[in-house]
């Protein structure tokens, strides 16, 4: 008997739909006519054991108990899914062959692996266990995946990485949350001061940006523009390039701060000849942007539609599970396997039946075109988020579902359009001894940009670029009709929004202060994972550490006060970014799980020692915490218990906080 173990019921149903009929549905499983069976987990069926399981004394929060570090780690069965685990236990014992069908990422790998190990599957059966990787829930795609099973042992490093992450988060979150909450109670704050190796640096980023904005002092600066005319009467603008002699009147970013200087230049060049000293024209091509990873999609949806990260994730789960119109959404990859290219005609045909702008875009797409997105070397367990052959069902979508789906579809269709073709122009002039420059991009063929809204088609990344510049040659004589001073004012760094906070979490190396750590990080290394970033941000709002002002995200009074009490190591993303890099290395077999845990335990002891000397004056006279900051917001969904715990102090922290809110009882 073959037993397929899916991550969740919806995936199990998709697997069963691709297998022979008639089928018999029983509680917790689906039987196939040949005696094989499809069953499922419901997210994580197991969780890290709570501290009092190791020692009953740990039920109370006591600073003298810390650090709590298990010598032998234990799982415990989740109360609300015990029944399903019981069904799986019996089926696993009965099965002769097992097929692991967790989601295609490190958390999905651990989710089923932990059940197999907990139920004490024999080494031989574990060795023979196969892995089913599904990115697309449509029957044809599932059948294709079923015919390409791999050995589950190939993914053991992925599982070790997820296990290391779960245990490290438990140690880090639980111990430090207890330590700082107890110190907070001594200062009079009656809430839980939760520490998470991802949530705390994210709060630190926002608090630091808020402080930077508050300390910012605006200053005026000036640009000089020359209106230049050719002999044919064509006029364009050229910007003054201040010489070294102007340095005393400029700031560190080479902005002119002296109005008299700018006015003098403008007056000197008015009604004066201009000489072309350089003219450069290059025809350039721009490839289409890659299809979406989850974070890239969340960022664009936040910019375009003001949707939060959690809203986009929830919508994607619905598009994937209920409508089966997109592939696996929790992906950190923006590339596609080369074999997927042969599915393009069917997907484009489905989009051509969808109606609206997407239909028109699909009708003009060339399915034979192959962009750089098809790259097997860039694809691991999952690939970019793209539409499926069910894409024609757009009429069944809600308004927000349609908005998100259209973004995904448009990004996919761009891969079947020519490159954007344009003429990049550069002109350098000399006027009265001063140098001026003009830059411009002239579209030749829109290519994939034809799919963008009209406003976006004409947007250029450089606001000083002009659409069209005249064709000139070196030594051409022109005329400057007038010089104008443009007054500007420096602006503070923008407050974080959903889009920019996600972008910061995704490319965290920009915010890492330690040069040595920054040097080992890849551009794609980030805080958290695709699956957890949305829940991290939501959690900080629920705990009243963050607040919204329109689209802006700010640290609350409590959040700011808490950050001010913490050592720099907890507030900056350096340590966490290095964790993520190491965990990724473990998943690739390039780093050691044991070394990671040993180093973490040593660091934990240092941080606990520092917590005992924490100044608590900032925590006095804070507003009381929300009555129930752990209540789940209506409409939000959570994928996996440990996924949420990634940003918290482990379930123990929150449950004990609810059970024993008074400092005297901890």
N, C-alpha and C positions, 0 to 999 in steps of 0.2 A: 504493500500500500504506500503510495506517495502522499505526503501531507504538505500542502502549500500553506505557509504561514504569512499572511499579509499584515501590513502595518495597521490597517484600519478596515472596517466593514466595506466601505465604498471601493477600496482597492480589491478586496476579496471578491466582490460582486463582478468587478471588471474582469478579473482573472477567470472566474467561473463562466462568464459570458463567452469567453474565447475557447472554452473546453467543451467536449461532447455533451449532448443531452440524451435522454431526459435526466434531470437532476432532482435530488431530494433534499429539501431544506429542513434542517433540524436546528435546535437551539445552539447557536454558537458555531455552526459549520454548514457546509453544503457538500453533499455526497455526489460523486460522479458515477455514471453507470458501470464503470469498470472497477469500482471499489476504492478509487482514490478520493481524497477529501481536500476541500479548501476551507481553512479556518482563519482566524484573525486575532490580532491584538486590538486594543482600543487605546492607541498611543502607548505610553509606558505602562505596563502591568506591574512593574516593580519600581521601587524607589530606594534611595540610600536610606539605611536604617537610621532612626532618630537616636540622638545621643543616649537617652535613657535605656535603649536596648543594649548598649555596651556596659552601662553602669547606671543603676536606678538613681544614684545621687545626682547625675547630670540633668535630671528633670528640672531642678532649680537652677536659676541663672546665678552663678557664683564666680567671681573673678579668680578665686583660688583654683578652680577646676581647669583653667585654661593653660595651655592649649589642649583641646580634646582631639587626639589623633588616634584613630583605631589601629590596632596592630593587625587585626584580621577583619577586613571589610565585610559587612553584611548587607544583604538586600532584605527588604520587607515588602510583603504583598500590599498593593494599594487596596484600600477598603472597598471602593466603589466598583472595582473590576475583578474582585476575587472569583466571582462565578465564572467569568470567561477564562481566567487563568486555570481554574479547575478543569474546564473542558479541554483546554490545550494540553494540560498535563496528561490526561488520559489518551488523547489522540497521538501525542508525541511518543508515548510508551508503545502504542499499538503500531505506529508507522514503521516501515522498513527503510524508507527513504524520505529525507526532508528537503524541502525547497524554501529557502529564506527569501521572502518577498517584502522586505522593508523598503522604505523610500530610498532612493539612490543618493544618500549622503551619509556622513559619519554618524549622525544621530539615528537615522533609520537603520543603519548597520547594527549599532549597539542595541537598539530597541528589541530586535528579535534574538540577537546573540545572547543577551542577558537571560532571556527566557530559556534558551537551550541549555545554558550552563546551570541555571537555577534548578532546572528539572533533571539535572545529572544525566544528560544524554551521554552515551558511551563514546569513548574516543574514536572508535571505528565509525560509528554513525556520524559523528561530527566531521570526520575526515571526508566522508562521502556526501555531506550536505552540499547542495548546489545553491547558486545565487541567481535570482530572477530580478533583472533591472528593468523597471518600467518608467518611462518618462511621459507616456501618452496613453490615456485610458480607453481610446477607441479600440474596438475588437480587433481590427486588422493589425494595429500596432502591438497590442498585447500578444496576439498569435505570433508575431515576428519575434518578440522578446522571449516567448516560451520556446521557440526553436533555437535560441542562442543562450542557453543556460551556461553559467560559468561555475567554477569551484568556489564555494564560500570562503575557503581558506585564503584565496587571493585577496580578500578584503579584511584580513585579521588586523593589519596595521591601522586601517580606518576605524575599526572597533576599539583598538587600544587608545587611539587618539580621543575618541568620544568618552571612553571610560576615564582617561586621565583628566579630561575637562570636567566631567561630572564630580569626580572625587576632589579635584582641586577647588572647584567652586564650593563644595560642601565644607571643606576645611577652612578656606579663606572667608567665605561668607558667614558661616556659623560662628567661628571663634571671634572674628573682629566685630561682628554685629553685637554679640553678647558683651564684648569688652567696652565698646563705645556706648551702647545703650545703658549699661550700668553706670558709666561715668556721667552720661547725660542725666540720669535720674538723680545723681548726687548734686547736680547743678539745678535741679528742679524741673527739667523737661521730662514729661511723662509719656512721650511717644517712643517708638522704636527708631533708633538711628541705624538703619540698615546699611551695611557695606556690601558691595558687590564688585568683583574685579572688573566688571564692565560698566555697571550703572554708576559707580562713584567717579571714574574718570570722565564719563559723559556729563555728569553734573558739574564736574570741575571745569570742563570746556565751556559750558554755558556761563558759569559764575565768573570765569576769567574774562570772557567776552563782555559780560555786563560791566565788570570793573574797568576794562579798557575803554568802553564807551563813556562811562561816567568821568573818567580822568581825561578824556580827550578835549583838547583846546583847539577850536577851529582857527584857521588862518587864511587870509586872502592870498591868492596868487594870480598871476596874469600871463596870458598867452597873446602873441601878436600874430595876426593873420594878414596875409597879402592877397588882395584880389588882383589876379593876373589875367591879362587878355592877350590872345594871339592876334596875328595879322588878319585872320579870318573872322575875328570877333568872338571867338570861343573864350569863355571866362571860366576860371577855376580858382580854388583857394590853395594857398601854400602856407605852411606853418613855420614860424621863426625858430631856428636852432641857435640858442645863445652860445656865444664863444666862451673860452676859458676866462677871458677878462671880466665876464659877468658873474663869475663864481661868488664873489663877496655878497652879491645880491640874491643868491639862490639858496634853497634848502638842500638837504642831503639827497633829495629825489630830483634834483635839477629843475625845480620849479622856481620861476622868477617871483620874488616877493616885493619888488620895488615897482610901484605904479609909475613914478616919474621916468624910470628907465624904459618901461614898456611903451609909455606914451611918446617918448623921444624917438624910439625906433619906428613906431607907427607913423609919426610925422615925417621922419627922414625919408621913408620909402614911398610916400604918396606922390603920384605923378612922376615916377622915375623909371628909367629903363631896367629891364630884368634880363639876365643872361642864363641860358640853360647850360649848366656845367655837368649834368649827368641826366640821361634819359634811358630807362630800362623797361623793356616790355617782355614778359614771359607768359606763354600759354601754360596754364597749370590745370591739373585734374585733381578732384577730391573724391575719394571713395565714400560710399554710403556708410553711415554709422552702423555699428554691429547691432544685431537683435539684442533684446534685453536680458540682463540678469535681474533678479528681484530688486536689488538696491537701485540699479539704474532706472528701472520702471517706477519705483516709488519716488525717486527724485523728480523724474519728468512729470509724473501725475500730480505731485505736490505743486510744481511750478505752473502746470497748465490748468489744474482743476481745484487746487487747494485741498486735496485729499491727504489725510494723515497716512503715515506708513502702515498703521494697523488696518485702516480702511482698505488700502490697496491690497494688503495681504489677504484680508477676508474676501474681497471681491475675487482675487485670483484663485483662492481655494474653491469658491463657488463655480467659477468658470472651468476649473479643472475637474472637480468631482461631480457636480450636478449637471453642468451643461456639456462637459467633455469637449470644450471648444479650444482649450490651450493645453500645452504640454506641462510637465511638472513645474510648479511655480517657484519652489524654494531653491532656485539655482543661483550659484555664484559664477556661472560660466556664460560667456557671450558668443561662443562659437558652436558650430554644428559638425557632427561627424560627416565625412564625405559620402557615406552610403545614404544619408538622409536626403541628398540632392535629388535622388530619383523619385522621392515623394512630392517634390515641388509641384508638378503639374496638377496632381489631385488636390493639393491644398489651395493652389491659386484658383482652380476651377470652383472650389467651394466658396472662396472669397468673392468670386465673380457673381455668385448667386446671393450675396449678402445684402445688397442694396446700398444706396448712398455713395459717399465719396470712396469708400473702400472698394465697392464694386467697380467703379470706373478705374481706380488704380490697378485692380487685378486684371481688368480687361486689356490694359496696356502693358502689362508685365510680360517679360520674355523668360519663360521657364528654363530655357537653355543657358541663360546667362549664369556665370559662376563667380561670385565675389570671393573675397578672402575669408569670408566667414566659415567656409568648409575647410576645417583644419583639424585632423584627428589628433595632432600633438597637443592641441589646446583643450581637448575634451577629456574629462575623467569619467566619473560615475554619471554625471548629468550634463545636459547641454543647454543652450539658450532657450528662453521661453518663446515659443512660436505657436501660431494657430494650428489646429488639427483639421482633418477632413470634415469635421462637424461645424466648420466655421460659417456655414450658410445659415445657421439658426439664430441670427442676430435679432430677429423679431421677438424672440422669447426673453431677451435681456431687459433688465431695468435700465434706467437712464445712466446711472453711474457705472454699471457693468458694461454697458455699450461704450462709454467713454474710455474705460481702461482697455477693453478688448480692441477698440480701434487703434489705440496706441501700439499695442502688440502687433496687430495685423499690418499697420503701416510700416513699422520698423522691419518686418519680415519682407514685405513687398519691395522695399528699397533695394534688397539684395538682387533683384531681377530688373534693375534699371541701370542705364549707363552711368558713368561717373559724372559729377558736376564739372563742367568745362568752363574755364573763365580766363580772362586776360588780367594778369597782375601787373599794374603800372607803377613806376616810380620815377618822379621828376625832382631834380635838385636844382635850385636856382641861386644866383648871386644877385642881390639888390643892394646897392650902396655899400658894398663891402661885407654885408651880412648874408648868411646862408639860410635858405628856406627849402622846405620839402613838401611834396604832395604825393599821396599814395591813393591808389584806386584799384578796385576790382570790377571788371566789366564782364557780366555773364555772356558766354557764347552759346552754351547749351545747358539747360537746367538739369537734365538727367534725373537722378533720384530726388532732387529738390522740388521737382514738379508735384510730388506727393505732399509737400508741406503746405500749411495754410498760407494764403497770399502774403500776410504780414511777415511770416518767418522766411519766406523765399528771399526777401530783399535785405534781411538782417545780416550784418557783418560783425564778426567778433571784435573788430577794431572800429570804435565809434568814429575815428577820424578818417577812415577810408571813405573815399568818394566813389560813386558808382562808375563814373566814366571820366577819363582824362583824355585830353587831345594827344594825338600822335606827334611827338616832337623829336628833334635831333639835337645832339650836343652842339653848342655854339649858336643855337637859334636865338634871335633877339625878340624879346617880348616887352610888354609894358605893364607896370604895376599901377593900376588906376587909383588904389588907395590902400592904406594900412589901417587896420582896426585892432583895438585892444579888447580882448575878451576877459572879463573879470570872472574869476572862479573862487570857490572856497573849498578848502579841504573838508572831507566828511569823515566821521568816525567809522570804524569797521561796522558792517551791517550786523544787526542782531540776528541770532540764529532763527531759521524757520524750519519747518519739517524737511524741506528739500536740502537746505545747507547743513543741517545737523546730520542727516543721513549721509551726505557727501563727506562730511568730516569723519564720521565713523567708518566709512568705506575706505577712505584714503588717509589713514591716521598718521602716516609718516610725516605729513606736513606739520603736525602738532607735537611731535616727539621732540623733547628738548635735548636728550642725550645723543650726541653725534655718533657714538659707537653703536647704539641701538638702532638709530635711524639708518646707519650704513648697512645693517643686515636685513632690513625690511624691504620687501618688494612693494611696488606701487599699489598692489592690490591687497596687501595686508591691512586688516582693519580691526576695529573693536567689535566683538560679537560676530555672529554669522548672519547669513541672509535670513535664516529662519527666526532669529531672536532679536534683531535690531528694533523691530516695531514694538515688541513686548517690553523691551528695556525702556524705551521712551515713554510708553504708556504707564509703566510701573512708577517712574519718577513723578509723573503727574498724579497718580493715585496716592502716592505717599506725600503729596504736597511739597515736594522738593523743587518741582518746576511749575510754571504757570504760563498762561497764554495772554498776550495782549494783541488782539487781532491775529495776524499771521505770525507775529513775533513770539519767540519762546525765550523766557527769562527764568533765572533762578529765583525762587521765592525767598522771603526773609529767613525762613527756617533752613532752606537749602544753602543760602549764602553763609549763614552762621555755622552750619555743620562743616562746610568746606573749609572755613577759616580755622577750625579746630584740628584739622587733619594734617598729618605729615605730607610733604610734597609727593612722596612715592605713591600714596593712595589717590592723590588728586590729579596727577598728570597721567597721560596714557602710556608712558614709557614701559612700565612693567607689564601692563596688560598686552600691549602690542608685541612685546617680546614673547609673552605666553602664546599668543595666537600664532606667531611665527614658529615657535617650537612645536605646538600642537599640530600645525600643518606639516612640519617635518616628521613627526611621529606617524602621521597618516600616510606619508610617502615612504616610510621606512628609513628615513634619513636621520632621525633623532631617537633617543632612548626614553621610553616611558619611565623607567626607574630613576634615571638621572633627573628627569623633570620633577618627579615627586620629591626626591631627596632635596633638591635645591629649593623647592617650594616650602617644605617644612622648615628649613633653616631660615628662610626669609620671614615666614609666619612668626617664628619666635621673636625675631627682631621687631616686627611690627607690634606684637602684643606688648613687648617691653616698652615701646614708645607710647602706647596707648595709656599706660599707667601714669604717665607724666603729662597727659593732654590738658592744656588750659581750657577750662570750661566756662569762663566768664561770658563768652559769646552766646552760650546756650541759655542764659538767664533771661527771663521776661519775654520768651518767645510765645507766639500764639499757640494755643493747645492744638494737638494733632487732630486730624479728621476723625470722626467717630469710628469710621470703618474704612480706612484707606486701602484695605485689601479686597473690597468688594469689586467683583468683575463688572465692567461696564456693559450694559445691555448691547447686544449685537456683536460684541467682540468674541473672537474664538482663540483658543489656545491649542497648539498642536500636541505638545508633549510636556509632561510634568517637569522633566529635567531641563527642557528648553527654557521654561520660565525661570527655573531655579538658577540658571546661568547668571542671572542678574540679581539674585537675591541671596539671602543668607541661609538658604535651604528651607525646606518646609518647616523644620523644627523651629526656626526663628519666628516665622509668622504665626504658627499655631500656638507656640508658647506665649507669644506676645498677646494674643487674644485671650489666652487662658489666664495669664497672670499680669494684668496691666499695672499693678502697683509695684513700686520699687521695693517696698519692704518685703514682698513675697518672692523676690528673685534671688 
